[in-house]
Amino acid sequence: MFHRLVVLLLLAIATVSASAPVGAAPSSARVDPQALVVVETKFYSDATYTVQVGYKLLDQCSGDVYVEGTQTVYKIQKRTACDPY
């Protein structure tokens, strides 16, 4: 009787261990800071961020840079990782 209980217990532990993910990345994993990115910056006239007065696109993937309008201290940046080629 005791032997069967031990075997069932070990079998249950093995089943639970086998179903657990191994090496799963945490959900808050970040992109490598050294990786190439596309940086899109929108510049605004003042702290209300309602009137856009400039734009800058820095594409580290292709090396392209596009700038138009006025650059101010009121800006919002969006960074996107490069798609693998």
N, C-alpha and C positions, 0 to 999 in steps of 0.2 A: 504494500500500500504506500509506504513512504517513498519507495523507489519510483513508483508511477507519478507521484506528486512532484518529485524533483525533476523528472523527465518533462512533465507538462510545463513546469515553471521555466525550465531552460528553453523549451520550444517556444514559449510565449515571449521570452526575452529576445531570442534570436529573430522572431518574426517582427517585433517592434523595431529592433536595431536595423534590420534589413530594409524596412520601409522608410527610415529617416533619410533625408537628403544628405549626401556626402559632398562637402566642398561647395555648398551653395553660397553664392555671393550675397552679401547683405543688400537689402533694398536701397540703402543709401550709398551704394558704391559710386564713386566719382570717376569722371574721365581723367586720364593721365594729364597732369598739368603741362607736360612737355609735348603733348599731341598738337598737331596742326588744327586750327579752327578758322571759322569765318566769323568776323566781328562786324556786326551791323550797329551803327551808332546814329541815333536821331537827335538833333539839336533843337532846343526850344528857346523862345524869346525870353521867357521868365520862369519863375518858380511855379506858375500854375500849370505848366506843361500842356498848354492848349494850342499854341501856335508854333508849328514846326518851321524853323528857319534854315535848317541845314541837314545834310545827310552824308555819312561816310561809310563805305564798305571796304573792309580789309579782308581779302580772301587769301589766307596763307596757303591754301591748297593749290591754287593756280598762280599766286603771286600778284593778282590783280588788285588795284586800289582805285576806288572811285570816290570822288569828293564833289559835292555841290553845295552852294549856299554858304551860310555863315556858321562857324563853329563857336559855341558858347559853353559856359560852365554848366548849363542846364541840359543834361543829356541822359539818354536811356540807352544802354548797350544790351545787345543780345548776342550770345556766343553759341555757335553751333559746331559740333565736331565735324570734320571732313568725312565725306563718304569714302569708303575704301574703293580704290580703283582696280 
